[in-house]
């Protein structure tokens, strides 16, 4: 029998992928499943981005690159941070990785020692706690349910901080809630963080461009510039340009930490795919109007989904400001169906309504479900009709 490491036994496989796999299995059996589990835009990668990749292949740009990204892409990232976020970085402060997920993984590995605490708000993106565990860190979860708009308060943040706190993770707009913090809310959190100079902040801005709030996008550094020296801003091309399969993410932050993240990457994966880097450079430098088209569709779907969900019995859904997810509280509906918890309820919905949702417990919030609207309005209409028929409508 093979003895596995304690490390690998501390984590679980990504649960969002598990639901997608189960839905696929049922589809293969001929069932007419509507999958609302996807964590990726349903649009094709824009043509000019694909063309840049094809040109890169033709030009023989198919070899190792610098570990931390090509000079051209790093320069495009620096310009992007300047243009969209009013943030200035030197090349040594930028690391390009194989997806935003690897950026975060590198950071956790470079920053955390055994027992170091990382503060994460629940509901959270599924991978944060597990990547902290893989670095032998300790996830410290702050609960932020629907009653507080899925946002942590400065008081909660203050109460969660201990001498062991090394990292605070912020993700706005959020996966899985779609909720975005306002500048004032971020400034209030920043006020707490200012008092704790040893804490590093990770600002995961992955959904920056999928945002329809009243005010423009703002992250913790914009709201509290003093935190620049110890904040890692993470972003990528997966969601903004519908490029999930290309695997390009990037981070900007303090040189010492970024260089340490680069060292981890140099001894694990080396550079991200050269061809993907060429495509990402075209995405960041090229016409940005492709983002607006996707944004318009997501907003329209959001409005439809929230309005329909709130008419279903036992379902309470908050209107949100971005990303492509709704995160309704379905605890009353779960009770009414006699299923025991959200995981069983997800199975029940798959079997009885042929609709795939991800249980909230995957994101640290049992009793909720995540619905992805990265699918057509026709699909959403049909899925919500099915849910309404099964659960009843008010
Ligand atoms: N951060 C958040 C909040 C996400 O939802 C995701 C993807 O689902 C990522 C980061 C990582 O995306 P990628 O690794 O495709 O860049």
Boltz pocket constraint, residues with backbone or C-beta under 6 A from the ligand:
constraints:
  - pocket:
      binder: B
      contacts: [[A, 39], [A, 98], [A, 99], [A, 100], [A, 101], [A, 102], [A, 125], [A, 171], [A, 173], [A, 174], [A, 175], [A, 204], [A, 206], [A, 235], [A, 236], [A, 237], [A, 238], [A, 244], [A, 247], [A, 248], [A, 249]]
      max_distance: 6.0
